């Protein structure tokens, strides 16, 4: 028996894409136990945002489940939550930092590069803070870290502000530079705020840092329908409908298209290999400028680990995370009239100097070959 088990384990241990878990079987009257190794499909990792999920939950759902409840529900319906963690676009969320007004800034008697400032925090007490920033001046609105505040700098470990004596002068806090509170890498001087802010106002009310909870899902191959935020939200709605005996429907975003005449020249698609690519669809969009994405879009992408690029690239990644449908954007000025699909690229395509202008990787691990401004050939596409 032991030799048989050893042979079985050696044979199955090298199987790819599966991992073992052990069940122990106690055999009565035999005097020994038998460890049986079973195998199940390996899960794919998927990252979900709690705030993003809530965008698709129905408006008549009150109250909305908290992150811990969502974690339990997703696991119970087969979307195993392997971890749940808080996310902050600015580490620490600027907690404890307040707007302060510099009443005066005088030279330090024992240091040439330090100044002694008197700070108005909106209360009755005026604080004394020693500051080494070259740009500190009376009348400024600045960021103050009072005693007891924990700072999360751009580099280095978090640290707590304590009362201190600097060159013999007491300091009751710290005036902060952008890099000292996680707002960039600038350390040339303290951060100067708009003059209309009120002393004592939390700095977080002005910068409004994005906060969220992030789920890491172990998604098994039988649950590809849930490989998106809308897919996971649909599972939540189904569970809550059954639990609450109510009819909850997924809230699907809608948009009105201002349909105009097609671009000139018109782009047509011909699929030459319908076995590998059964469908290829696209839409022409015009009347916009490539620029930086709005903050709401950048924050959503960064929360799930996607780096923002520009508004065109970011919205395709947004739709991928939203619906699970991969997209790719092409510049129509680099196309002429035809867009077709093939299964294999010509062997000499890369060597033909006038045939290849540049290469763009696709989400399907294929390549897009831009031709002589008359054709574009798309390879390695996944079938729909």
VEXLOVO-452719 format. One line per 3 residues: number of its first residue (from 1); their letters; for each residue x, z, y of C-alpha. Coordinates in steps of 0.001 Angstrom, whole numbers, plus 500000, padded with zeros to 6 digits. Layout:
! VEXLOVO-452719
NUM> a> X/Z/Y ~ ...;
END
This chain:
! VEXLOVO-452719
1> xxx> 500000/500000/500000 ~ 502686/500840/502646 ~ 504495/497561/501948;
4> xxx> 501240/495629/502421 ~ 500556/497343/505755 ~ 504111/496715/506971;
7> xxx> 503799/493028/506145 ~ 500410/492852/507865 ~ 501649/494514/511050;
10> xxx> 504777/492338/511217 ~ 502626/489246/510901 ~ 500113/490260/513578;
13> xxx> 502467/491961/516042 ~ 503741/488616/517355 ~ 500317/487150/518051;
16> xxx> 500062/486057/521699 ~ 497377/487089/524189 ~ 496115/490045/522148;
19> xxx> 497024/493679/522098 ~ 496410/496355/519472 ~ 494554/499608/519518;
22> xxx> 494733/502006/516597 ~ 491944/503520/514536 ~ 492841/506353/512143;
25> xxx> 490925/506460/508876 ~ 490993/509681/506814 ~ 490456/509034/503144;
28> xxx> 488897/512012/501276 ~ 490393/513056/497951 ~ 493419/510814/498504;
31> xxx> 495629/513218/500411 ~ 496800/510755/503088 ~ 495478/508960/506143;
34> xxx> 495500/505240/506933 ~ 496163/503852/510414 ~ 494294/500572/510891;
37> xxx> 495390/498357/513780 ~ 492628/496246/515304 ~ 492929/493522/517925;
40> xxx> 490796/492466/520822 ~ 491211/489715/523439 ~ 493502/490502/526332;
43> xxx> 491704/491011/529647 ~ 492374/489021/532792 ~ 493057/491018/535923;
46> xxx> 490708/490489/538858 ~ 490674/492192/542259 ~ 487375/492970/543976;
49> xxx> 486616/494443/547391 ~ 483836/497030/547700 ~ 482906/495912/551224;
52> xxx> 482873/492294/550102 ~ 480633/493093/547125 ~ 478180/494867/549418;
55> xxx> 477774/491660/551464 ~ 475847/490161/548542 ~ 473705/493156/547597;
58> xxx> 470052/492905/548669 ~ 468958/494359/551987 ~ 466149/496339/550316;
61> xxx> 468663/498332/548255 ~ 468693/501852/549742 ~ 470944/503673/549475;
64> xxx> 473752/501403/548420 ~ 475847/502758/545560 ~ 479151/504300/546610;
67> xxx> 482477/502977/545235 ~ 482567/505520/542389 ~ 479042/504551/541308;
70> xxx> 479891/500844/541482 ~ 482948/501520/539322 ~ 480843/503202/536636;
73> xxx> 478189/500468/536740 ~ 480682/497611/536439 ~ 482380/499292/533485;
76> xxx> 479035/499902/531762 ~ 478093/496191/531967 ~ 481405/495020/530525;
79> xxx> 483506/494582/533675 ~ 485958/497366/532922 ~ 487342/498949/536098;
82> xxx> 490965/499786/535377 ~ 491637/501299/538798 ~ 489871/502152/542045;
85> xxx> 491931/502767/545156 ~ 491335/503031/548910 ~ 492640/500267/551147;
88> xxx> 493536/500463/554833 ~ 494709/497526/556921 ~ 496736/500040/558941;
91> xxx> 498182/502788/556716 ~ 496717/506131/557704 ~ 493912/504447/559623;
94> xxx> 495354/505730/562954 ~ 493792/509072/562134 ~ 494619/511835/564628;
97> xxx> 495997/509496/567290 ~ 494344/509672/570711 ~ 494447/507834/574015;
100> xxx> 496392/509764/576644 ~ 497212/509260/580311 ~ 500712/509721/581688;
103> xxx> 500357/511864/584817 ~ 504067/511982/585630 ~ 507400/510927/584119;
106> xxx> 510496/512748/585389 ~ 514129/512479/584334 ~ 515336/514933/581709;
109> xxx> 517928/517315/583198 ~ 520103/517250/580074 ~ 519813/513603/578915;
112> xxx> 520119/510347/580814 ~ 517814/508326/578542 ~ 515009/510883/578137;
115> xxx> 512035/511623/580375 ~ 509753/514636/580615 ~ 506132/513501/580841;
118> xxx> 502960/515400/581682 ~ 500078/514098/579576 ~ 496306/514209/580159;
121> xxx> 494444/514242/576821 ~ 490958/514485/578277 ~ 490759/518288/578001;
124> xxx> 491646/521119/580333 ~ 495219/521462/579058 ~ 498041/519255/580292;
127> xxx> 500687/518645/577619 ~ 504413/518246/578089 ~ 506023/515532/575971;
130> xxx> 509646/514435/575974 ~ 509890/510647/575627 ~ 512868/508327/575199;
133> xxx> 511042/505025/575754 ~ 512442/503026/578687 ~ 509009/501701/579728;
136> xxx> 507106/504982/580159 ~ 505620/505328/583655 ~ 503028/507429/585451;
139> xxx> 499494/506014/585341 ~ 499813/504406/581915 ~ 497342/504832/579079;
142> xxx> 499361/505413/575920 ~ 499055/506480/572273 ~ 499668/510198/571728;
145> xxx> 500322/511817/568358 ~ 499452/515506/568894 ~ 501133/518275/566920;
148> xxx> 499945/518149/563291 ~ 499330/514398/563211 ~ 500828/512407/560320;
151> xxx> 502378/509076/561277 ~ 502746/506082/558959 ~ 505546/503940/560401;
154> xxx> 506062/500266/559637 ~ 509187/501195/557677 ~ 510156/504528/556200;
157> xxx> 508152/507447/554849 ~ 505194/509101/556609 ~ 506079/512149/558678;
160> xxx> 504223/514956/560430 ~ 504543/515694/564143 ~ 505772/519213/564902;
163> xxx> 506432/521180/568082 ~ 510057/520710/569015 ~ 512698/521414/571619;
166> xxx> 514580/518304/572703 ~ 517751/519048/574657 ~ 516328/522426/575616;
169> xxx> 512884/521185/576730 ~ 509704/521786/574728 ~ 507797/518717/573525;
172> xxx> 504145/519020/572425 ~ 503643/515732/570646 ~ 504935/512186/570603;
175> xxx> 504211/509018/572593 ~ 504203/506208/570062 ~ 505678/502740/569823;
178> xxx> 503789/500048/567823 ~ 506070/500270/564763 ~ 505702/504059/564594;
181> xxx> 501959/503804/563898 ~ 501898/500680/561709 ~ 500894/498168/564401;
184> xxx> 503877/495861/564094 ~ 507657/495932/564227 ~ 508112/496295/567983;
187> xxx> 510211/499318/568905 ~ 511273/498248/572401 ~ 509049/500862/574027;
190> xxx> 505836/502847/573769 ~ 502543/501024/573260 ~ 500725/500669/576596;
193> xxx> 496934/500476/576304 ~ 494313/498994/578663 ~ 493645/501193/581697;
196> xxx> 489879/501387/581122 ~ 490253/503548/577996 ~ 489394/507217/578376;
199> xxx> 491878/510025/577664 ~ 491016/511810/574423 ~ 489356/508749/572879;
202> xxx> 490440/508131/569262 ~ 492817/505180/569085 ~ 490991/503972/565965;
205> xxx> 487899/503248/568095 ~ 489913/500700/570057 ~ 491871/499008/567255;
208> xxx> 489120/499370/564616 ~ 491337/499265/561475 ~ 489691/497776/558397;
211> xxx> 489121/500143/555482 ~ 487848/499368/552012 ~ 487983/500305/548329;
214> xxx> 489619/497944/545843 ~ 488624/497558/542184 ~ 491046/496202/539602;
217> xxx> 488888/494685/536857 ~ 489962/493940/533302 ~ 487896/490788/532771;
220> xxx> 487505/489566/529189 ~ 487221/485818/528440 ~ 483497/486061/527688;
223> xxx> 482798/487156/531278 ~ 484047/484211/533312 ~ 480646/484132/535033;
226> xxx> 481708/487324/536821 ~ 485072/486006/538006 ~ 484109/486266/541681;
229> xxx> 482542/488672/544147 ~ 479142/486995/543843 ~ 479383/487084/540042;
232> xxx> 480154/490811/540015 ~ 477413/491452/542594 ~ 474949/489604/540350;
235> xxx> 475822/491991/537501 ~ 475252/494943/539845 ~ 471830/493613/540846;
238> xxx> 470822/493155/537210 ~ 471842/496707/536327 ~ 470138/498249/539358;
241> xxx> 466950/496232/538758 ~ 466737/497631/535232 ~ 467636/501188/536268;
244> xxx> 465342/501429/539308 ~ 462510/499311/537884 ~ 462705/497079/540950;
247> xxx> 463435/493422/541504 ~ 466809/493125/543201 ~ 468140/489650/543925;
250> xxx> 471591/488546/544932 ~ 471842/487876/548669 ~ 473287/484374/548874;
253> xxx> 474785/483273/552212 ~ 473363/480101/553734 ~ 474584/477734/556423;
256> xxx> 473100/474744/558203 ~ 475151/471556/558123 ~ 475182/469278/561149;
259> xxx> 475287/466057/559192 ~ 476615/463042/561066 ~ 477938/459627/560232;
262> xxx> 480716/459661/557597 ~ 484323/459579/558671 ~ 485896/456230/559258;
265> xxx> 487415/454968/557053 ~ 485021/456269/554447 ~ 486624/458133/551516;
268> xxx> 485362/457136/548084 ~ 486061/458691/544706 ~ 486525/456966/541362;
271> xxx> 487073/459010/538200 ~ 489050/457033/535665 ~ 489297/459741/533011;
274> xxx> 485978/461550/532538 ~ 487238/463379/529486 ~ 489678/465534/531444;
277> xxx> 487747/465553/534725 ~ 484005/465191/534374 ~ 483207/465659/538051;
280> xxx> 484997/465505/541388 ~ 483071/466291/544567 ~ 484011/466624/548203;
283> xxx> 482717/466733/551743 ~ 484127/465415/555019 ~ 484339/467905/557890;
286> xxx> 485321/467071/561453 ~ 485159/468512/564950 ~ 487389/471554/564477;
289> xxx> 490952/472585/565256 ~ 493411/474110/562790 ~ 494202/477568/564128;
292> xxx> 494481/481218/563184 ~ 491523/482647/561274 ~ 489239/485281/562812;
295> xxx> 490096/488892/562072 ~ 487150/489455/559704 ~ 488321/486617/557456;
298> xxx> 491977/487682/557491 ~ 491085/491297/556669 ~ 488912/490338/553704;
301> xxx> 491624/488151/552219 ~ 494407/490680/552762 ~ 492312/493400/551112;
304> xxx> 492324/491442/547823 ~ 495972/490434/548107 ~ 495647/486942/549605;
307> xxx> 497957/486068/552516 ~ 496168/484388/555456 ~ 497570/480963/556453;
310> xxx> 495168/479232/558861 ~ 491425/478755/559229 ~ 491223/475754/556859;
313> xxx> 493306/477207/554047 ~ 491752/480657/554462 ~ 488148/479467/554180;
316> xxx> 488937/477641/550919 ~ 490487/480843/549549 ~ 487474/482786/550813;
319> xxx> 485079/480530/548895 ~ 487260/480853/545787 ~ 487064/484648/545959;
322> xxx> 483370/484500/546833 ~ 482075/482061/544200 ~ 484960/481555/541757;
325> xxx> 485069/477833/542607 ~ 488582/476539/543421 ~ 488793/474286/546482;
328> xxx> 491495/472182/548086 ~ 491501/470751/551613 ~ 493027/467346/552415;
331> xxx> 493920/465912/555804 ~ 491828/462766/556225 ~ 494487/461199/558456;
334> xxx> 496761/461033/555408 ~ 494125/459206/553371 ~ 492836/455705/553809;
337> xxx> 489916/454534/551710 ~ 490163/455567/548095 ~ 490508/458861/546217;
340> xxx> 490692/458558/542466 ~ 491457/460693/539445 ~ 493745/460031/536496;
343> xxx> 495020/462126/533608 ~ 498718/461255/533659 ~ 501022/460517/536575;
346> xxx> 503239/457418/536253 ~ 506705/458410/535130 ~ 508326/456658/538089;
349> xxx> 505941/458041/540690 ~ 508410/460584/542074 ~ 511245/458036/542129;
352> xxx> 509324/455406/544084 ~ 510540/456038/547614 ~ 507612/454394/549407;
355> xxx> 504947/455696/547030 ~ 505269/459457/547445 ~ 505095/461035/550889;
358> xxx> 504683/464686/549831 ~ 503411/466813/546947 ~ 500872/469655/547125;
361> xxx> 500306/472061/544180 ~ 496674/472588/543226 ~ 494978/475701/541880;
364> xxx> 494781/474000/538492 ~ 498594/473826/538271 ~ 498437/470084/538762;
367> xxx> 499881/468014/541588 ~ 498435/465948/544388 ~ 500433/462816/545114;
370> xxx> 499972/461270/548536 ~ 500554/457543/548363 ~ 501200/454853/550949;
373> xxx> 498252/455933/553181 ~ 495984/453763/551071 ~ 495563/455885/547960;
376> xxx> 495749/459470/546740 ~ 496002/460243/543046 ~ 494958/463648/541746;
379> xxx> 496397/464952/538477 ~ 495851/468032/536351 ~ 492368/468908/537592;
382> xxx> 490258/471280/535533 ~ 486910/469827/534439 ~ 483800/471430/535939;
END
